[in-house]
């Protein structure tokens, strides 16, 4: 069975769309997805950026801790369910992330609601930091969200897909991703992003 490690920052709307493609095609093709937390706040520590990005990164830092708490306490599959619920509320319905959203998503996913406040618990930060740097190490250089790694091959930034492909396109993209990841000399493809 193909295994895909998928590092994501829950605040990134592009990553959210990619995760919907991956969750759908993985289920149809029998691919095991390991949901892994990363943090754009960690990635951008000490860098200059506009103030509005700072607010988003602060919210992402909190969300990443909640995600890590779910992974540590409930496991990978639970994290996938929780991320799906949070992403639907935040990235599709435009709800502001926070304790109420996390509580609602935990309830919908059949998970312990007390984890909704884990974003304020520094004890989960070490897990976020470790997971984040594991993703960066797999990519081999500083990379944004998402980072994708197939089986034991090197990881890479992306893919970014807006809107998420469906049907045959979704399957072709997965097949291409698996094929490219096995070529050790492959490092990069890029073109302009579609608008959200």
N, C-alpha and C positions, 0 to 999 in steps of 0.2 A: 504494500500500500504506500502510495506517495504521501509524504508528510510535508506540510508547509508551516514554517514559523512565520507569524505575521505580527510585527511590532507596530503598534499604533498609539498615537496621542489622541485621546477621546475628544479633544477640542477641535480637531482638524476636519472641516467639512469634506475636503477632497478624500481623505483617508476613509471617512465614513462611507462614501459612495463605492470606493474600491472594496471595502469590507462586505458590502451587500452582494457585489458580484462574486467574491470569493466564497462567502457562506453558501450562496445558491449553487454555484458550480461544484463546490466541494461535496455537497450533499448528493448531487446527481452523479458524480463521478467516483464517489467513495474515497475522497481525499481526506486525510486527517489534518485539521487545522489546529495549530497550537497558538492560541491568542496570547500575545506578549505585550506588556506595557512599555511605552517609551515616553519621553517628555521633551516637548519643544522648549519648555522653560529651562531644563538642564542644558539642552543643546545651545541655547542662546545666552547662557549666563555670561555676564561681563561684556555683552555686545550692545551697541547703540541701535535703538529702533524706536519708531513712533510710539507715543504713550498708549494709543488704543491697542497696540499689540501687547503691551505690558499687562493690561487688564485681562486679555484673552489668555495669556500665558499663566497668569496667576490662577485663573479659573481652571485651566488645564492641569496645573500642578495639583490642585485639590482633587479634581476628577481622577487623575492618575493614581492618587493614593487610594481612593475608593475602589477603583478597578483592581489595584494590587491586593487590597484587603479581600475582595471577592475571590481572586485567584488563590491566595494563600489559604483562606478559610474554607472555600467551597470547591475549588478545582477549575480546570480549564474549560470544561463544557459549561459550567455555571457562568464563567466570565464571558463566554461567547453569547449566552442568553442575556446577561445583564447589559453588555455593550449594545446588543440589538435593541433592547428596550430604551436605554438612555439615548442612543443615536436617533431613534424614531422621534422621541420627544424633543430633543434639542435641534437636530439637523433637518428634520422634516416638518415638525410642527412649530419650530421657532421658540420653544419654551426656554427660558433662562436656566442654565444649569445651577444646581444647588441641592441642598439637603432634601427639599420636597420632591424634586425630580428623582433623586437617587432612591428615596424611600418608595416612591410610586413604581419605579423600575424594579426594585428588589421584590416588592410585593407581586408584581406581574410575573416575575421570573421564579417565584416560589422560593426566594432566598431570604436570609435573616435581615429584617428591616433595621436592626441596630447598626448594620454596616453603613448606613446612610451618613453617619457622622465620622466615618473613618478618614475623611479628607483632612480633618483637623488633628489627626493622630500621627505625630512624627515617627512613630514606630514603623509605619509602613513605607517611609521614605527610603530606607535602605534597600528594600526590595525593588522599588521603582528605579533607584540609581543603578542597582546591579543589572536589572533587566534592560534598562536603557543602554548601558555600555556593552552588554552582550550583543545587542542589535548593531551598535556601531562597529563592534569588532567583526561581526559577520559581514558587514558591508565593506569593511576595510578602510573606510574614510568617513568623515563627518557627513551624515545623511539625515534628511528630514523624514517626515512621516508620510507613508508607511515604509518600513523595511520588510522585504519578503525574502525568505530563504527556503529553497526546495531541498528536501532530504538533508544530506550533509554537505551540500555545495555552498559556495560563498553566497552571501545575500547581496541585495542591491536595493536602491531606493526605487519605490514604485511597485507596481504600475499605478498610474493615476488614470482613472477612467470616469469620465463625466459625459453623459449619464452612464451608469453601469450597463455593460453589454448583457444581452440575454440570448437564450437559444443557442444557435450554432456559433454566433460570434463569441459568446461567453466560453464555450468549449474550445474554440480555436485559440482564444487568448490563453487559457490555461495550458493547452498543449504547447504553445509557443514559449510560455514562461518556463515550463518544465524542460523543454528542449534547450533553451538558451542558458538556463542555470547550470546545465551539465557541461557546457563549453568553458573550460578554465580561462581561455584567453578573452572571452567576451567581457566587456566592461560597461558599455553605455550605449543607449539610444535615447533620443529626445526630440520632441517637437512642441509647438505651442499648445498650451492647455486650452481646453474648452471652458467656456464660462459656466459657473454654477447655475 
